Amino acid sequence: MSDQKHTQQFSQNSESTNTPNPLHQLRKADSVLSIVQADIPQPCIIVPSILTAGEATLLAAGAGSGKTYISQYIAACVAAGITSFGNEPCEAKKVLYIDAELGLHQIQARFGNIFNAIGAGPGDQFFRVIHKKSFKGGIPNLATPDGFDALASDIEWADVVIFDNLSALYTSAEELNQNDWNYYNKCIDALRNEGKAILILHHTDKTGKNYRGHTEIARAVDNVLIAAKDLKLSTNAVTVVDIAQSKSRNGASSEKLMSIAFGDVYNDGQFLMVRAK
């Protein structure tokens, strides 16, 4: 008798604690037909293959390959609402550029050159920069909730957020440690869900053909771009950078996306950045 009671008690406890009744759970799944037939607004493509609302792009390149200059140029064009690299101009977007490396005098000189090159400057309400002197002791470590929260209000304001660069902003994250990138991916996913366009700058590995670090670094991104300086075409006055797309969630990757030339392109003493081919 006691054995029978024990068996009944064990069976009841097992059902109540380990086997929840699925009828008591709220369903979260949507009908795929309801999604296919829904009137879902298409995301705004700000710069094709580089910036799209609700998507994140990782741009990796070696040191001195011009990735910061290119991303700064894109930021200025987007904030001013003008064309960049031949794409159609779009409505001006609010851009936040988080720069963990350049000093104020370098930021001043670079954007001065870029504004002169594009013939326009965005209004104060469209372009903001967080730099090393924005916080006492430097930009906080974004690999921690406290560090990321310190930038939250500025990030919330922006339509486009550019992180320059991964290793300088996520200082406590080991590039080859998968778990160190969990919080980073959670934050990137949250920004994508809010419809923000994100550009993340990073370094390539020793081969120059892949981004550096664990594959988890690119888990939450939609596009991975690899940039490399063209040593044959680059000179002391002009830098030529080739950009290839190694990952795209929206279609096939391409061996080469575009080439960009910047510097004294026409040998007239004026800074310019153009799509070379």
matplotlib code that plots the C-alpha trace (Angstrom):
import matplotlib.pyplot as plt

x = [0.0, 2.7, 4.5, 1.4, 1.0, 4.6, 4.2, 1.1, 2.8, 5.9, 3.7, 1.8, 4.9, 6.5, 3.5, 3.3, 6.9, 8.5, 5.6, 3.7, 0.4, 0.8, -2.8, -1.9, 0.9, 0.3, 1.2, 3.9, 4.0, 2.5, 1.0, 3.5, 0.7, -0.3, 3.3, 3.5, 0.2, 0.8, 1.5, 5.0, 6.9, 10.1, 13.3, 14.9, 18.1, 20.3, 23.6, 23.2, 25.0, 26.4, 23.5, 19.9, 17.4, 17.1, 20.3, 23.9, 27.0, 30.6, 33.3, 36.7, 40.1, 43.7, 45.3, 45.8, 43.4, 41.1, 38.0, 37.6, 37.9, 35.3, 32.9, 33.3, 32.5, 29.4, 28.3, 28.6, 26.7, 23.9, 23.5, 23.5, 21.0, 23.3, 24.6, 27.6, 29.4, 26.8, 23.7, 20.6, 20.5, 18.2, 16.4, 18.8, 19.2, 20.4, 23.9, 25.8, 29.5, 31.3, 35.0, 37.3, 40.7, 41.0, 41.8, 39.7, 42.1, 42.1, 38.3, 38.2, 40.6, 39.0, 35.4, 36.6, 38.0, 34.9, 32.5, 34.5, 34.5, 30.8, 30.0, 27.6, 27.6, 24.8, 22.9, 23.6, 20.4, 21.6, 25.2, 26.8, 30.2, 31.2, 34.9, 37.6, 37.1, 33.3, 33.7, 36.2, 38.7, 37.6, 34.7, 33.2, 33.7, 30.7, 31.1, 29.4, 25.8, 26.9, 29.3, 26.6, 24.0, 26.3, 25.8, 22.1, 20.5, 22.7, 22.2, 18.4, 18.4, 20.1, 18.8, 22.3, 25.0, 28.6, 31.0, 34.7, 36.0, 35.2, 38.4, 38.7, 35.1, 34.7, 37.9, 37.3, 36.0, 38.5, 38.1, 38.4, 36.1, 32.6, 30.9, 32.5, 30.3, 26.9, 26.1, 27.4, 25.1, 22.2, 22.7, 23.1, 19.9, 18.0, 19.2, 18.2, 14.8, 14.4, 15.0, 18.4, 21.1, 24.4, 28.0, 30.7, 34.3, 36.8, 40.1, 40.9, 43.0, 46.6, 45.3, 43.4, 40.5, 38.4, 37.5, 39.6, 38.2, 35.4, 32.6, 30.2, 31.4, 29.3, 26.3, 24.1, 25.2, 23.5, 26.5, 30.2, 32.4, 36.2, 38.2, 41.8, 44.2, 45.1, 48.9, 49.4, 47.0, 47.5, 50.1, 51.4, 48.5, 45.7, 44.5, 42.5, 40.5, 38.8, 35.6, 34.3, 31.1, 31.8, 28.4, 24.9, 21.6, 19.7, 21.3, 24.5, 27.8, 30.1, 33.8, 34.0, 31.4, 33.2, 36.5, 36.9, 39.6, 40.2, 42.8, 44.1, 42.2, 42.5, 45.9, 44.4, 45.2, 41.6, 40.5, 37.9, 36.4, 34.9, 33.8, 36.7, 35.1]
y = [0.0, 2.4, 1.6, 2.4, 5.7, 6.5, 5.7, 7.9, 10.8, 10.6, 10.6, 13.6, 15.6, 14.7, 16.1, 19.3, 20.2, 18.7, 18.3, 21.6, 21.4, 23.0, 24.1, 26.5, 28.2, 31.2, 30.5, 32.8, 31.4, 33.3, 31.7, 32.0, 32.9, 35.8, 37.1, 36.6, 38.4, 41.2, 44.8, 45.1, 48.3, 47.6, 48.7, 52.0, 51.3, 54.2, 53.2, 50.0, 46.9, 49.2, 50.8, 49.6, 50.4, 47.5, 45.9, 45.7, 45.7, 44.8, 46.5, 44.9, 46.1, 46.1, 49.1, 52.0, 50.8, 53.7, 52.2, 55.1, 57.7, 55.8, 55.4, 59.1, 60.1, 57.9, 59.3, 62.9, 62.2, 60.4, 63.2, 65.8, 63.7, 63.6, 60.9, 58.7, 56.5, 56.9, 55.8, 58.0, 60.7, 59.9, 61.9, 63.1, 60.7, 61.3, 59.9, 59.0, 58.3, 56.6, 57.2, 55.5, 56.3, 59.7, 62.9, 66.0, 67.8, 64.7, 64.6, 68.3, 68.0, 65.0, 66.2, 69.6, 67.9, 65.7, 68.6, 70.6, 67.5, 66.9, 70.6, 70.4, 70.1, 68.5, 70.6, 70.1, 68.1, 65.4, 64.5, 63.8, 62.4, 60.6, 60.7, 59.9, 63.2, 62.8, 60.9, 61.5, 58.6, 57.8, 56.0, 53.3, 49.6, 48.7, 45.0, 45.7, 46.9, 49.9, 50.9, 50.6, 52.3, 55.4, 55.9, 54.8, 58.2, 59.2, 55.8, 56.1, 59.5, 58.2, 56.6, 55.4, 54.3, 53.8, 52.0, 52.7, 50.3, 47.0, 46.2, 49.8, 50.0, 46.4, 46.5, 43.6, 41.2, 38.6, 38.3, 34.5, 33.9, 33.1, 34.0, 37.4, 38.5, 37.5, 40.9, 42.7, 40.5, 41.2, 44.9, 44.8, 42.7, 45.2, 48.1, 46.2, 45.5, 49.3, 49.9, 51.5, 51.1, 50.0, 50.0, 48.3, 48.8, 45.9, 44.6, 41.7, 38.7, 38.0, 36.9, 40.1, 38.1, 37.6, 39.6, 38.9, 36.8, 34.4, 33.8, 35.0, 38.6, 38.4, 36.5, 39.5, 41.3, 41.1, 42.0, 41.5, 43.7, 43.1, 46.1, 46.1, 48.8, 48.4, 48.7, 48.9, 51.8, 53.7, 56.5, 59.0, 61.4, 58.9, 55.8, 53.2, 50.6, 47.5, 46.3, 42.8, 41.4, 38.1, 37.7, 38.9, 37.7, 39.2, 37.5, 36.1, 37.5, 39.1, 38.9, 42.6, 45.2, 48.4, 50.3, 53.7, 56.3, 59.2, 62.0, 64.4, 62.4, 64.9, 66.3, 69.7, 70.0, 69.2, 66.3, 64.1, 60.6, 58.8, 55.4, 54.3, 51.2]
z = [0.0, 0.9, -2.3, -4.3, -2.5, -3.1, -6.8, -7.1, -5.2, -7.5, -10.5, -9.4, -8.5, -11.8, -13.7, -11.7, -11.7, -14.9, -17.3, -17.7, -19.4, -22.9, -22.9, -20.0, -22.1, -24.3, -27.9, -29.4, -33.0, -35.9, -39.0, -41.8, -44.2, -41.9, -42.2, -46.0, -46.5, -44.1, -45.2, -43.7, -44.5, -46.4, -44.5, -45.6, -47.6, -46.6, -48.3, -50.4, -48.8, -46.0, -44.1, -43.9, -41.2, -38.8, -40.0, -38.8, -41.0, -39.9, -41.9, -41.2, -42.5, -41.6, -39.8, -42.1, -44.8, -44.5, -42.9, -40.5, -43.2, -45.3, -42.4, -41.5, -45.1, -45.1, -41.8, -43.0, -46.3, -44.5, -41.9, -44.7, -46.8, -49.9, -52.2, -51.3, -53.7, -56.5, -54.6, -54.6, -51.9, -49.0, -46.4, -43.8, -40.9, -37.3, -37.1, -33.9, -34.5, -31.5, -32.0, -29.5, -31.2, -32.8, -30.9, -31.2, -33.5, -35.8, -35.8, -36.6, -39.5, -41.0, -40.9, -42.2, -45.2, -45.7, -45.4, -48.0, -50.3, -50.2, -50.3, -47.3, -43.6, -41.6, -39.0, -35.3, -35.0, -37.4, -36.5, -33.1, -32.1, -28.9, -28.5, -25.9, -24.0, -23.9, -20.6, -17.8, -18.2, -21.7, -23.3, -21.0, -21.7, -23.9, -23.0, -19.7, -19.0, -17.1, -19.9, -22.6, -20.5, -20.2, -24.0, -24.1, -24.4, -27.4, -29.0, -28.5, -30.3, -33.4, -36.6, -37.5, -35.0, -36.0, -33.6, -34.3, -33.4, -31.8, -29.9, -28.6, -27.4, -26.0, -24.1, -21.7, -24.4, -25.6, -29.3, -29.3, -26.3, -27.5, -24.2, -24.1, -27.0, -25.6, -24.3, -27.4, -29.6, -27.3, -27.6, -31.4, -31.7, -29.6, -31.8, -34.9, -33.5, -32.9, -36.6, -36.3, -39.0, -37.4, -38.8, -36.7, -37.6, -36.8, -37.8, -40.2, -39.3, -40.6, -44.0, -44.5, -45.9, -42.8, -39.7, -36.6, -33.7, -32.9, -35.4, -32.6, -33.4, -36.6, -35.3, -34.9, -38.1, -41.5, -43.7, -43.4, -45.5, -45.9, -47.0, -48.2, -49.4, -53.1, -52.8, -56.6, -57.1, -53.9, -53.8, -51.2, -52.2, -53.0, -51.1, -53.0, -51.0, -52.4, -50.5, -50.8, -49.2, -47.5, -45.8, -46.7, -45.1, -48.0, -50.9, -52.3, -51.3, -53.9, -54.3, -54.9, -53.9, -54.9, -54.9, -53.2, -53.8, -51.4, -51.0, -53.7, -56.4, -59.2, -58.2, -57.6, -53.8, -52.8, -50.7, -52.4, -51.9, -54.9, -56.0, -58.2, -59.8]

ax = plt.figure().add_subplot(projection="3d")
ax.plot(x, y, z, "-o")
ax.set_aspect("equal")
plt.show()
